[in-house]
């Protein structure tokens, strides 16, 4: 427990609350809800780009530090990009970018 308390105490110093939409809401940045389609299979998935301490796979919340999130940062609807995932490189296309009200 001591180790976890020390870890969380250090994390608190680095945390920032982001409560405004980015100046360019048409591009993928922190807090975005993004729908992507895998080019090879046509399968679509929706993700939300969140901080590393907020990840939740069941909700589709992925860390901004993840390979998929890093690859889609700055991309817009219809942009195609490649992400190097654990199973290997995969190509995706952005279908939508949204910023939910209230975070």
FENZI-V546524 format. One line per field, one symbol per residue. psi: psi as a letter, one per 40 degrees, with the letter a starting at -180 (. if undefined). A space follows every 10 residues. Layout:
psi: ???
//
This chain:
psi: dddddddddd dddeihhhei iiegeeihah eihhhihhdd dehiihihhi ideeigddef hiieeidddd deheiihehi ihhhideihi iiihdihihi ie.
//
